[in-house]
Amino acid sequence: MQLNDAEQLTAFADRTLAGVRHHDLRRGTHLLHALRVHANSKLSKSETAQRLNVHPNTVSQHLRRIEVCWRASTCPLPKPSWKWGKWVRL
């Protein structure tokens, strides 16, 4: 995948986030929003909690639910070395 190819990045993000989007639509949750805020908060749970106006434990619960959604999909989790913020902003 070419990082400078917007189409490839968008397709990757669509595949990767499909399970989270499906969960949000089915359950009326806002996990994708929480993930974006977390990425924009430099992966800081405390800053994410402040921005979302929730307890840090709630952020941890959201992140665990996001991981479950990813694992339930056919797309593997991104490697930790990925710069989450770059592709989550798509």
TIZAMAR-626765 format. One record per residue (C-alpha): x, y, z. Coordinates in steps of 0.1 Angstrom, whole numbers, padded with zeros to 4 digits. Layout:
SITE;X;Y;Z
...
This chain:
SITE;0000;0000;0000
SITE;0013;0034;-0009
SITE;0009;0060;0019
SITE;0006;0088;-0006
SITE;-0023;0071;-0025
SITE;-0055;0085;-0011
SITE;-0077;0058;-0027
SITE;-0056;0030;-0012
SITE;-0056;0046;0022
SITE;-0094;0053;0021
SITE;-0101;0016;0010
SITE;-0078;0004;0039
SITE;-0096;0026;0064
SITE;-0130;0015;0051
SITE;-0120;-0022;0055
SITE;-0103;-0017;0089
SITE;-0131;0004;0104
SITE;-0161;-0015;0089
SITE;-0167;-0035;0121
SITE;-0166;-0004;0143
SITE;-0189;0015;0119
SITE;-0213;-0015;0118
SITE;-0213;-0017;0156
SITE;-0221;0021;0159
SITE;-0249;0018;0134
SITE;-0264;-0013;0150
SITE;-0261;-0002;0186
SITE;-0263;0036;0183
SITE;-0228;0040;0198
SITE;-0201;0065;0189
SITE;-0170;0043;0190
SITE;-0156;0057;0157
SITE;-0159;0092;0171
SITE;-0142;0081;0203
SITE;-0114;0066;0182
SITE;-0109;0098;0163
SITE;-0108;0118;0195
SITE;-0083;0094;0209
SITE;-0061;0096;0178
SITE;-0062;0134;0179
SITE;-0054;0133;0217
SITE;-0021;0115;0208
SITE;-0035;0083;0222
SITE;-0037;0098;0257
SITE;-0066;0082;0276
SITE;-0068;0111;0301
SITE;-0069;0137;0274
SITE;-0095;0117;0254
SITE;-0116;0114;0285
SITE;-0115;0152;0290
SITE;-0124;0159;0254
SITE;-0153;0134;0255
SITE;-0164;0145;0289
SITE;-0163;0109;0302
SITE;-0143;0090;0329
SITE;-0109;0075;0317
SITE;-0123;0040;0325
SITE;-0150;0047;0299
SITE;-0123;0055;0273
SITE;-0107;0022;0282
SITE;-0140;0004;0277
SITE;-0145;0021;0243
SITE;-0110;0010;0232
SITE;-0116;-0026;0243
SITE;-0150;-0026;0224
SITE;-0132;-0012;0193
SITE;-0107;-0040;0195
SITE;-0134;-0066;0198
SITE;-0151;-0051;0167
SITE;-0118;-0053;0148
SITE;-0112;-0089;0159
SITE;-0147;-0098;0148
SITE;-0140;-0085;0113
SITE;-0119;-0101;0087
SITE;-0094;-0073;0087
SITE;-0064;-0078;0110
SITE;-0056;-0051;0136
SITE;-0030;-0025;0125
SITE;0004;-0030;0138
SITE;0012;-0009;0169
SITE;0039;0009;0149
SITE;0012;0025;0127
SITE;0006;0061;0132
SITE;-0031;0057;0142
SITE;-0039;0094;0138
SITE;-0030;0095;0101
SITE;-0054;0068;0090
SITE;-0082;0073;0116
SITE;-0086;0109;0103
SITE;-0097;0095;0070
